[in-house]
Amino acid sequence: MNRPYTFINVAMTADGKIDTFERKGSAISSARDKARVDELRASVDAILVGGKTLSGEAPKLTVKN
């Protein structure tokens, strides 16, 4: 029987930061990182984001390529 599973994808700096204190959305992902996220999005049935991301950034969550 196939069981559901979850991927967690987070980009962070070497010192463990994922954003600035002010949530400015610092660009810490490379083109290679973004391509990997695109592949991951294309392979899943659903994408979960937090409420602040959804309301503050209005993410499109689409497959780019």
Biopython code that builds the backbone (N, CA, C, O; Angstrom):
import numpy as np
from Bio.PDB.StructureBuilder import StructureBuilder

atoms = [
    (1, "MET", "N", (0.835, -1.174, 0.000)),
    (1, "MET", "CA", (0.000, 0.000, 0.000)),
    (1, "MET", "C", (0.888, 1.249, 0.000)),
    (1, "MET", "O", (1.819, 1.349, 0.799)),
    (2, "ASN", "N", (0.604, 2.186, -0.884)),
    (2, "ASN", "CA", (1.346, 3.445, -0.916)),
    (2, "ASN", "C", (0.853, 4.365, 0.190)),
    (2, "ASN", "O", (-0.348, 4.587, 0.344)),
    (3, "ARG", "N", (1.778, 4.887, 0.942)),
    (3, "ARG", "CA", (1.428, 5.793, 2.034)),
    (3, "ARG", "C", (1.795, 7.211, 1.651)),
    (3, "ARG", "O", (2.766, 7.413, 0.922)),
    (4, "PRO", "N", (1.052, 8.196, 2.118)),
    (4, "PRO", "CA", (1.397, 9.587, 1.821)),
    (4, "PRO", "C", (2.691, 9.975, 2.529)),
    (4, "PRO", "O", (3.049, 9.393, 3.553)),
    (5, "TYR", "N", (3.371, 10.940, 1.987)),
    (5, "TYR", "CA", (4.589, 11.439, 2.609)),
    (5, "TYR", "C", (4.680, 12.938, 2.391)),
    (5, "TYR", "O", (3.951, 13.502, 1.575)),
    (6, "THR", "N", (5.577, 13.578, 3.124)),
    (6, "THR", "CA", (5.714, 15.030, 3.097)),
    (6, "THR", "C", (7.154, 15.408, 2.797)),
    (6, "THR", "O", (8.089, 14.827, 3.349)),
    (7, "PHE", "N", (7.323, 16.394, 1.912)),
    (7, "PHE", "CA", (8.623, 17.021, 1.677)),
    (7, "PHE", "C", (8.628, 18.345, 2.425)),
    (7, "PHE", "O", (7.605, 19.025, 2.496)),
    (8, "ILE", "N", (9.752, 18.704, 2.969)),
    (8, "ILE", "CA", (9.922, 20.038, 3.533)),
    (8, "ILE", "C", (11.070, 20.673, 2.769)),
    (8, "ILE", "O", (12.170, 20.122, 2.712)),
    (9, "ASN", "N", (10.812, 21.821, 2.189)),
    (9, "ASN", "CA", (11.827, 22.509, 1.403)),
    (9, "ASN", "C", (12.043, 23.900, 1.992)),
    (9, "ASN", "O", (11.138, 24.734, 1.997)),
    (10, "VAL", "N", (13.262, 24.138, 2.488)),
    (10, "VAL", "CA", (13.592, 25.425, 3.090)),
    (10, "VAL", "C", (14.962, 25.852, 2.592)),
    (10, "VAL", "O", (15.905, 25.060, 2.585)),
    (11, "ALA", "N", (15.068, 27.100, 2.177)),
    (11, "ALA", "CA", (16.377, 27.661, 1.835)),
    (11, "ALA", "C", (16.852, 28.469, 3.037)),
    (11, "ALA", "O", (16.099, 29.265, 3.598)),
    (12, "MET", "N", (18.111, 28.256, 3.426)),
    (12, "MET", "CA", (18.634, 29.028, 4.547)),
    (12, "MET", "C", (20.113, 29.323, 4.339)),
    (12, "MET", "O", (20.801, 28.649, 3.573)),
    (13, "THR", "N", (20.573, 30.333, 5.030)),
    (13, "THR", "CA", (21.974, 30.716, 4.959)),
    (13, "THR", "C", (22.808, 29.745, 5.794)),
    (13, "THR", "O", (22.264, 28.930, 6.539)),
    (14, "ALA", "N", (24.119, 29.837, 5.663)),
    (14, "ALA", "CA", (25.017, 28.948, 6.402)),
    (14, "ALA", "C", (24.859, 29.098, 7.913)),
    (14, "ALA", "O", (25.125, 28.157, 8.661)),
    (15, "ASP", "N", (24.422, 30.287, 8.370)),
    (15, "ASP", "CA", (24.235, 30.487, 9.807)),
    (15, "ASP", "C", (22.797, 30.229, 10.264)),
    (15, "ASP", "O", (22.422, 30.597, 11.377)),
    (16, "GLY", "N", (21.989, 29.592, 9.398)),
    (16, "GLY", "CA", (20.660, 29.150, 9.792)),
    (16, "GLY", "C", (19.523, 30.130, 9.606)),
    (16, "GLY", "O", (18.412, 29.868, 10.065)),
    (17, "LYS", "N", (19.764, 31.247, 8.952)),
    (17, "LYS", "CA", (18.696, 32.231, 8.749)),
    (17, "LYS", "C", (17.892, 31.893, 7.493)),
    (17, "LYS", "O", (18.449, 31.446, 6.490)),
    (18, "ILE", "N", (16.565, 32.113, 7.559)),
    (18, "ILE", "CA", (15.715, 31.879, 6.391)),
    (18, "ILE", "C", (15.124, 33.173, 5.844)),
    (18, "ILE", "O", (14.509, 33.164, 4.777)),
    (19, "ASP", "N", (15.299, 34.277, 6.552)),
    (19, "ASP", "CA", (14.822, 35.586, 6.098)),
    (19, "ASP", "C", (15.410, 36.644, 7.019)),
    (19, "ASP", "O", (16.056, 36.321, 8.016)),
    (20, "THR", "N", (15.187, 37.901, 6.685)),
    (20, "THR", "CA", (15.606, 38.986, 7.561)),
    (20, "THR", "C", (14.574, 39.162, 8.665)),
    (20, "THR", "O", (13.458, 38.653, 8.563)),
    (21, "PHE", "N", (14.939, 39.871, 9.706)),
    (21, "PHE", "CA", (14.018, 40.128, 10.814)),
    (21, "PHE", "C", (12.757, 40.843, 10.327)),
    (21, "PHE", "O", (11.661, 40.594, 10.830)),
    (22, "GLU", "N", (12.918, 41.726, 9.353)),
    (22, "GLU", "CA", (11.784, 42.494, 8.826)),
    (22, "GLU", "C", (11.003, 41.740, 7.755)),
    (22, "GLU", "O", (10.082, 42.308, 7.167)),
    (23, "ARG", "N", (11.338, 40.489, 7.485)),
    (23, "ARG", "CA", (10.713, 39.676, 6.426)),
    (23, "ARG", "C", (10.807, 40.375, 5.076)),
    (23, "ARG", "O", (9.811, 40.525, 4.368)),
    (24, "LYS", "N", (12.016, 40.798, 4.731)),
    (24, "LYS", "CA", (12.242, 41.480, 3.459)),
    (24, "LYS", "C", (12.363, 40.511, 2.288)),
    (24, "LYS", "O", (12.386, 40.943, 1.135)),
    (25, "GLY", "N", (12.440, 39.237, 2.555)),
    (25, "GLY", "CA", (12.532, 38.264, 1.475)),
    (25, "GLY", "C", (13.877, 38.274, 0.777)),
    (25, "GLY", "O", (13.944, 38.338, -0.451)),
    (26, "SER", "N", (14.935, 38.211, 1.543)),
    (26, "SER", "CA", (16.279, 38.209, 0.970)),
    (26, "SER", "C", (16.449, 37.053, 0.001)),
    (26, "SER", "O", (15.981, 35.943, 0.251)),
    (27, "ALA", "N", (17.119, 37.324, -1.100)),
    (27, "ALA", "CA", (17.349, 36.298, -2.119)),
    (27, "ALA", "C", (18.528, 35.424, -1.696)),
    (27, "ALA", "O", (19.685, 35.800, -1.889)),
    (28, "ILE", "N", (18.236, 34.269, -1.126)),
    (28, "ILE", "CA", (19.304, 33.360, -0.708)),
    (28, "ILE", "C", (19.307, 32.095, -1.548)),
    (28, "ILE", "O", (20.162, 31.230, -1.358)),
    (29, "SER", "N", (18.368, 31.974, -2.470)),
    (29, "SER", "CA", (18.288, 30.794, -3.336)),
    (29, "SER", "C", (18.984, 31.060, -4.663)),
    (29, "SER", "O", (18.834, 32.132, -5.250)),
    (30, "SER", "N", (19.739, 30.088, -5.124)),
    (30, "SER", "CA", (20.406, 30.197, -6.421)),
    (30, "SER", "C", (19.460, 29.739, -7.529)),
    (30, "SER", "O", (18.369, 29.242, -7.251)),
    (31, "ALA", "N", (19.871, 29.903, -8.760)),
    (31, "ALA", "CA", (19.081, 29.425, -9.900)),
    (31, "ALA", "C", (18.902, 27.909, -9.817)),
    (31, "ALA", "O", (17.847, 27.384, -10.173)),
    (32, "ARG", "N", (19.932, 27.211, -9.347)),
    (32, "ARG", "CA", (19.848, 25.753, -9.193)),
    (32, "ARG", "C", (18.808, 25.373, -8.133)),
    (32, "ARG", "O", (18.045, 24.424, -8.313)),
    (33, "ASP", "N", (18.788, 26.130, -7.023)),
    (33, "ASP", "CA", (17.783, 25.896, -5.982)),
    (33, "ASP", "C", (16.375, 26.077, -6.537)),
    (33, "ASP", "O", (15.488, 25.262, -6.283)),
    (34, "LYS", "N", (16.179, 27.144, -7.290)),
    (34, "LYS", "CA", (14.857, 27.443, -7.846)),
    (34, "LYS", "C", (14.413, 26.371, -8.840)),
    (34, "LYS", "O", (13.229, 26.040, -8.909)),
    (35, "ALA", "N", (15.353, 25.832, -9.606)),
    (35, "ALA", "CA", (15.026, 24.755, -10.547)),
    (35, "ALA", "C", (14.608, 23.497, -9.785)),
    (35, "ALA", "O", (13.689, 22.794, -10.205)),
    (36, "ARG", "N", (15.274, 23.214, -8.675)),
    (36, "ARG", "CA", (14.928, 22.047, -7.852)),
    (36, "ARG", "C", (13.537, 22.202, -7.247)),
    (36, "ARG", "O", (12.773, 21.238, -7.200)),
    (37, "VAL", "N", (13.203, 23.399, -6.785)),
    (37, "VAL", "CA", (11.864, 23.652, -6.245)),
    (37, "VAL", "C", (10.817, 23.441, -7.332)),
    (37, "VAL", "O", (9.748, 22.890, -7.071)),
    (38, "ASP", "N", (11.123, 23.878, -8.543)),
    (38, "ASP", "CA", (10.203, 23.699, -9.662)),
    (38, "ASP", "C", (9.960, 22.209, -9.924)),
    (38, "ASP", "O", (8.821, 21.794, -10.140)),
    (39, "GLU", "N", (11.025, 21.410, -9.905)),
    (39, "GLU", "CA", (10.891, 19.958, -10.082)),
    (39, "GLU", "C", (10.046, 19.355, -8.959)),
    (39, "GLU", "O", (9.194, 18.500, -9.201)),
    (40, "LEU", "N", (10.289, 19.804, -7.745)),
    (40, "LEU", "CA", (9.538, 19.297, -6.601)),
    (40, "LEU", "C", (8.053, 19.640, -6.729)),
    (40, "LEU", "O", (7.198, 18.784, -6.499)),
    (41, "ARG", "N", (7.748, 20.868, -7.090)),
    (41, "ARG", "CA", (6.347, 21.278, -7.272)),
    (41, "ARG", "C", (5.653, 20.451, -8.342)),
    (41, "ARG", "O", (4.478, 20.110, -8.202)),
    (42, "ALA", "N", (6.371, 20.128, -9.404)),
    (42, "ALA", "CA", (5.781, 19.349, -10.499)),
    (42, "ALA", "C", (5.489, 17.909, -10.084)),
    (42, "ALA", "O", (4.686, 17.230, -10.724)),
    (43, "SER", "N", (6.133, 17.441, -9.019)),
    (43, "SER", "CA", (6.000, 16.033, -8.634)),
    (43, "SER", "C", (4.994, 15.775, -7.516)),
    (43, "SER", "O", (4.785, 14.624, -7.134)),
    (44, "VAL", "N", (4.365, 16.828, -6.983)),
    (44, "VAL", "CA", (3.474, 16.646, -5.833)),
    (44, "VAL", "C", (2.022, 16.976, -6.164)),
    (44, "VAL", "O", (1.728, 17.623, -7.170)),
    (45, "ASP", "N", (1.130, 16.522, -5.303)),
    (45, "ASP", "CA", (-0.303, 16.774, -5.470)),
    (45, "ASP", "C", (-0.765, 18.047, -4.770)),
    (45, "ASP", "O", (-1.795, 18.611, -5.139)),
    (46, "ALA", "N", (-0.024, 18.506, -3.769)),
    (46, "ALA", "CA", (-0.434, 19.689, -3.009)),
    (46, "ALA", "C", (0.790, 20.407, -2.466)),
    (46, "ALA", "O", (1.846, 19.804, -2.276)),
    (47, "ILE", "N", (0.634, 21.707, -2.219)),
    (47, "ILE", "CA", (1.696, 22.520, -1.634)),
    (47, "ILE", "C", (1.105, 23.251, -0.437)),
    (47, "ILE", "O", (0.048, 23.872, -0.548)),
    (48, "LEU", "N", (1.778, 23.184, 0.706)),
    (48, "LEU", "CA", (1.317, 23.830, 1.924)),
    (48, "LEU", "C", (2.246, 24.990, 2.248)),
    (48, "LEU", "O", (3.466, 24.828, 2.264)),
    (49, "VAL", "N", (1.672, 26.155, 2.505)),
    (49, "VAL", "CA", (2.448, 27.317, 2.940)),
    (49, "VAL", "C", (1.802, 27.877, 4.200)),
    (49, "VAL", "O", (0.641, 27.593, 4.493)),
    (50, "GLY", "N", (2.556, 28.666, 4.933)),
    (50, "GLY", "CA", (2.022, 29.292, 6.137)),
    (50, "GLY", "C", (1.090, 30.450, 5.823)),
    (50, "GLY", "O", (1.099, 30.990, 4.717)),
    (51, "GLY", "N", (0.294, 30.819, 6.799)),
    (51, "GLY", "CA", (-0.677, 31.895, 6.630)),
    (51, "GLY", "C", (-0.049, 33.233, 6.303)),
    (51, "GLY", "O", (-0.580, 33.974, 5.476)),
    (52, "LYS", "N", (1.081, 33.566, 6.938)),
    (52, "LYS", "CA", (1.743, 34.845, 6.661)),
    (52, "LYS", "C", (2.306, 34.875, 5.252)),
    (52, "LYS", "O", (2.273, 35.913, 4.590)),
    (53, "THR", "N", (2.819, 33.756, 4.793)),
    (53, "THR", "CA", (3.306, 33.683, 3.415)),
    (53, "THR", "C", (2.152, 33.872, 2.450)),
    (53, "THR", "O", (2.268, 34.608, 1.470)),
    (54, "LEU", "N", (1.062, 33.223, 2.720)),
    (54, "LEU", "CA", (-0.100, 33.311, 1.841)),
    (54, "LEU", "C", (-0.671, 34.724, 1.784)),
    (54, "LEU", "O", (-0.960, 35.227, 0.698)),
    (55, "SER", "N", (-0.836, 35.365, 2.928)),
    (55, "SER", "CA", (-1.438, 36.697, 2.937)),
    (55, "SER", "C", (-0.449, 37.798, 2.583)),
    (55, "SER", "O", (-0.829, 38.796, 1.970)),
    (56, "GLY", "N", (0.811, 37.633, 2.958)),
    (56, "GLY", "CA", (1.792, 38.689, 2.731)),
    (56, "GLY", "C", (2.472, 38.662, 1.383)),
    (56, "GLY", "O", (2.877, 39.705, 0.872)),
    (57, "GLU", "N", (2.603, 37.484, 0.798)),
    (57, "GLU", "CA", (3.352, 37.363, -0.445)),
    (57, "GLU", "C", (2.493, 36.945, -1.624)),
    (57, "GLU", "O", (2.926, 37.064, -2.770)),
    (58, "ALA", "N", (1.287, 36.457, -1.370)),
    (58, "ALA", "CA", (0.398, 35.962, -2.429)),
    (58, "ALA", "C", (1.159, 35.057, -3.406)),
    (58, "ALA", "O", (1.224, 35.355, -4.598)),
    (59, "PRO", "N", (1.735, 33.952, -2.907)),
    (59, "PRO", "CA", (2.541, 33.092, -3.771)),
    (59, "PRO", "C", (1.720, 32.442, -4.876)),
    (59, "PRO", "O", (0.570, 32.057, -4.665)),
    (60, "LYS", "N", (2.320, 32.325, -6.055)),
    (60, "LYS", "CA", (1.629, 31.695, -7.182)),
    (60, "LYS", "C", (1.708, 30.176, -7.115)),
    (60, "LYS", "O", (0.788, 29.490, -7.561)),
    (61, "LEU", "N", (2.793, 29.645, -6.564)),
    (61, "LEU", "CA", (2.963, 28.202, -6.364)),
    (61, "LEU", "C", (2.765, 27.390, -7.636)),
    (61, "LEU", "O", (2.272, 26.263, -7.582)),
    (62, "THR", "N", (3.136, 27.937, -8.750)),
    (62, "THR", "CA", (2.995, 27.248, -10.026)),
    (62, "THR", "C", (4.323, 26.650, -10.458)),
    (62, "THR", "O", (5.381, 27.044, -9.968)),
    (63, "VAL", "N", (4.261, 25.703, -11.373)),
    (63, "VAL", "CA", (5.469, 25.131, -11.967)),
    (63, "VAL", "C", (5.900, 26.078, -13.077)),
    (63, "VAL", "O", (5.113, 26.391, -13.970)),
    (64, "LYS", "N", (7.139, 26.531, -13.024)),
    (64, "LYS", "CA", (7.617, 27.538, -13.976)),
    (64, "LYS", "C", (8.007, 26.945, -15.325)),
    (64, "LYS", "O", (7.732, 27.542, -16.366)),
    (65, "ASN", "N", (8.644, 25.774, -15.318)),
    (65, "ASN", "CA", (9.117, 25.162, -16.569)),
    (65, "ASN", "C", (8.506, 23.801, -16.772)),
    (65, "ASN", "O", (8.789, 23.139, -17.771)),
]
sb = StructureBuilder()
sb.init_structure("model")
sb.init_model(0)
sb.init_chain("A")
sb.init_seg("    ")
for serial, (resi, resn, name, xyz) in enumerate(atoms, 1):
    if name == "N":
        sb.init_residue(resn, " ", resi, " ")
    sb.init_atom(name, np.array(xyz, "f"), 0.0, 1.0, " ", f" {name:<3s}", serial, name[0])
structure = sb.get_structure()
